[in-house]
Amino acid sequence: MAARQPGIAHSVTIRAEYANQVGMLGRITSAIGKAGGDIGAIDIVSGGRDGMVRDITVNARDVDHEHEIVETVRALDGVKVLNVSDQVFLRHLGGKIEMRSKTPVKTRNDMSIVYTPGVARVSMAIHDDPESVWTLTSKSNTVAVVTDGSAVLGLGDIGPAAALPVMEGKALLFKELAGVDAWPIALDTKDPDEIVRIVKGISVGFGGINLEDISAPRCFYIEERLRAELDIPVFHDDQHGTAVVVLAGLLNALKVVDKRMEDLKVVVTGVGAGGLATTKLLITSGVKNILGFDRQGILHRGREYGDNEAKSWFANATNPDDLKGGIDEAMDGADLFVGLSAPGVISVDHVKLMNRDAIVFAMANPDPEIWPEDVVGHVRVMATGRSDYPNQVNNALCFPGMFRGVLDARASEINDEMKIAAAQAIAAGVPDRHLNEEYIMPSIFDTSVVRTVARDVAAAARKTGVARRRRRRS
């Protein structure tokens, strides 16, 4: 197995004090290098004739590697480690988001306009014309990011409080990438009916609901009920955002390998929320042969699935040859592997069973089903969910533009046509002349992609009759 590379997600700053002598800094940096650390920056904190204090920022592979590097420095003669800070934790101190007002309140007149008594006129205007809530409040640009913390990506059931940093991060991306105001709503309940009741109760203040990190199969029930009972879009990002970005990546990967959607054999591991939605969107887009794989093997029509309606649907809607067996049988002759499961699910030997010009989307986070270093020479197009490798298939390419589009169109729902429009817009973010094995996905920070996704999603909403706001004339 190839060695993992250090990354910014495990970055520590070591504040070291040592004698101001020639060669001391070299000893420290050499020791860090021998320990496998990747030095990103060296900054002088203070210095004098007798002593020097420097901050040395180092990227590590994981938490254990961080500790190993720190102890390596600590063990050096003449070096004192004064402090160790973790860049990730520093960036999260106090949370990552805040609420700011859009209008100043500096005088009595300001108070009279934005609050009492002037605000009463606006409240009565909404009372008399309920639709005006979209123009006279923040509803038209606000999304609720709702979780119960039961299925946080890569971490599992960690609870609502521990899920908050993830939800804050999502809200931050909404604002930074698309100008959408989003707020994390972490619910201390796993009762699906109670979650539905709470979300319905707070929905009046939001233009859309983004469900996040809610475990299957409860997430299907919750989304289905909310979509039926609310008049604003409800989007479970773990399902549909994942499906959109996988389809976007696949559209471009197929151009690189010169294959057609209808000719593919696809293996999907992890047939939960993301796997089910991805499979449905791939089928809608023309894929005919998909195999689902879980801990018991290939999903087929002869297996018993109990009350798991999602797996029952999967078994009946896919696997046209009703193939049975394990991962070897599934991967034999496959063109595309979509991993939405766990680290280490497949090996190099499994990849070698795939067809020529194989495509592997190993999207488990933080560690993929198989590492890119391990499949060099065996896979034509390799993608992960990580930002430190080429071809990051990340939901952040979808949800900011998706919600920007539905809010702009004031859509009542998000349908398949809007999802496909988003996928095509994301794929178009990489011009054909630039497409290659390591460049099938645009950058998350390419603001033109967000604008294109928003525009095309809004257009699809109008075309399919779910938009309540007509296109504004320029």
Steps between C-alpha positions, in 0.01 A plus 500: 500500500629847408582739782241766583601861447488772770219752459366828634219324691770386745705817528669593829709799597786418738638795696861403573764679707870427447845655518570755228779298345581415141358162402230475769212575260643253254503227767132565575386505137706189418341313792152602383582387147628163623174457693308549176369848575443758227610845616271775375634810675767616744442830682713686754311578821793657684875492480805619686868435538445199725172351391253467216125419499343388174161370391540203266182394318501138389252286307457142622319189376267454796470570872751232600749642251450848648596365844800317355634818340452706817677238712784486247559873545456478874771233520767717338777618733486873561146538365201585719148469363307791651165439337324291236192633323275319256407716200165325454387560858620860494284568196193362680537690829177687572331345198535588132188709437317797649189711435550857378243772442449650153388841621653729767318588822673812629217746566147513639375536143681181399334320791158629403545376142655154550317417824216653690279678397584482127537123483130459583409637157714234332355222715146604407598516132609135522182414690291653221716352221677182621708473180675827589694310769736405214587864430465663843706250704817294462298188413585527130871456564509273806546123525475275807774236521331233711664197664461259786868399481417136439705447182781754480720421200793285604408522869159334534256563785679767703195696612369851423755698706799329339338551158478877547851578364409317179172691469678830568747414226214438261337832592833674443530350150143602417587861580851516359426320173143602421401787728231284662434554871485158666467402862575169675205341675623206713211297642535295817262228385510202267124460479418546129151634570632749753765618256229552237285691751788728607615576147144576391463728801807709419465492120314832481830687542690314227495483121640147495589206722834318469485169687845379599662197660179318597532122492322268256231382473357776724626770264280367217185519711585846637575646158196340339263641760653847500494520122132407505404736783710812432480750214876570502781279363622218725837359395681222682853581388646163598263349245451743218809720526710185487307373199542828314878524546553133412302548180696817422832321544382204296387719209856629468674170578309333217638759260852417615460122463267520197224282639121537497268513798280216372798265454635525855511238768490689830573374852367704793621419852304663777132476411380748759376850434770609255523166321126476444460855367809469282371176351161654424657801327739279300206289384311815402810608306520176299708247698350153462727265697560590866598262780457595863730348757470487880653289781301196387610525138327599177141616538280265297135404486540174691619665824283586797507871596243512780353847543787673317298642213802676352696179451190319372453772239867481409494124452193519276600806296865404430714192424321404177673160485422432868867436569591352838829483688763711669712799407708297250189411299373856521824664384569253218457695175380819670558836332419724795536456874308742722603472865271657758588261779815464710882490476665189359188350341687412181860405427732533205414142402132599477586799283700274269178307429339809347480571128765696316490878556332452837349789696517493881313748720615406853303756702504376859626776728741571648666182371386360162414142412838480330779759483599661168865406557403133503328492160754683283523314170179305563239776475453758225300754704524511880291731719446537874308730732824653630641842418863384509470281188395580143135455400325587825138387471355719772141604573619859543501516119124447509312633803601870492401546135202268534347705782599830337301385198194378687487816712536721194215312330309470828454132414259284696709183459816355349430243229715269285516748215652758734753247633607399149526868403729554800717199407535617141589852616769367736645278226506798261724677752787303345525593129544202269840629386627478859354161590748230599537213745582731790262782413137392473357721778511881520633678806260554787628858507413572138215745554396474137397139568268609781345764275452252215346238729265760648396629157438155353318371809272804497436451128413131558264602783318739267492245218348232725244736656627504860627861497282766664717790391532592138836575346598859562554701186842656462 
